[in-house]
Amino acid sequence: MYVEHVALPGIGLRQVITTDDDQHVGVVCHHNGRRDLVVYRPDDPDAALSVTLTRREAATLARLLGLVEVEETDCACHRQPAVR
């Protein structure tokens, strides 16, 4: 699986995965700690549905996706939440 990492100057970091079904899902991690879960439209990669999550909500979603333990850290372009 390919993970694209793109620095967004003045905003943070965008990380997008491409699923086996060629769908694109990502997270924009803002410098202020906000996270946006983004699902891109298959027919138009510039169009997307975005859901804004707090750190706590993002950690809860990670747990729901099957990650047992999530360590929260500050969000920066070269740092991301560590998952164990």
LUMKE-243397 format. One record per residue (C-alpha): x, y, z. Coordinates in steps of 0.02 Angstrom, whole numbers, plus 32768, in hexadecimal, padded with zeros to 4 digits. Each point is the difference from the previous one (the first is absolute). Example, Ala and Ser with C-alpha at 12.3 -4.5 7.8 and 13.67 -1.06 7.14 Angstrom:
LUMKE-243397
82677F1F8186/804580AC7FDF/
end
This chain:
LUMKE-243397
800080008000/804280AB7FD1/7FF98091807C/801880AE7FB9/804880838077/7FEE80B67FCB/803980958068/7F7E808B7FFD/805E80A28027/7FAA80628089/7F847F73801E/80557F5C802C/800E7F577FAC/7F8D7FA07F8C/800E7F427FFE/7F997F9D7F82/7FF37F467FE3/7FC27FAB7F63/7F997F678029/80027F5C7FA0/7F5E803D7FAE/805B809E7FC6/7FA48071807A/805F80908052/7FEC802380BA/806C80778063/801E806A8098/803580B68005/805D801D80A2/800080BA8027/808980568064/7F7E802E8085/7FD47F48801E/7F617FFD7F9A/7FEB7F6A7F8D/7F937FF37F67/7FCD7F547FC3/7FF1800F7F42/7FAD7F887F85/801F802D7F4B/7F817FE37F76/803A7F777F88/7FC580617F67/804F80A78036/809D7FFD806D/7FEC80BB8024/7F547FE4804F/7FF87FB680AE/7F957FE8809B/80588041809B/7FDA7FE380B8/805B80688084/80377F9F809A/8049803680A6/80977F9F8042/7F8D7F9B8071/7F887FD87F72/80917FCC7F8F/80437F8D8089/7F537FB58018/7FEE7FE37F45/80AA7FAB7FFD/7FC67F8B808A/7F5F7FDB7FA0/80697FD27F69/80567F7B8069/809980588044/80137FCD80B4/806A808D8044/801880B07FBC/80808077804A/7FCF80B47FDF/808A807B7FD3/800680B07FBD/7FDB800A7F48/808980447F91/803A7FE57F4E/807E7F7A8030/7FA87FB88099/7F627F9B800A/7FA37F9C8084/80637F65802B/7F9C7F607FF2/80367F668061/
end
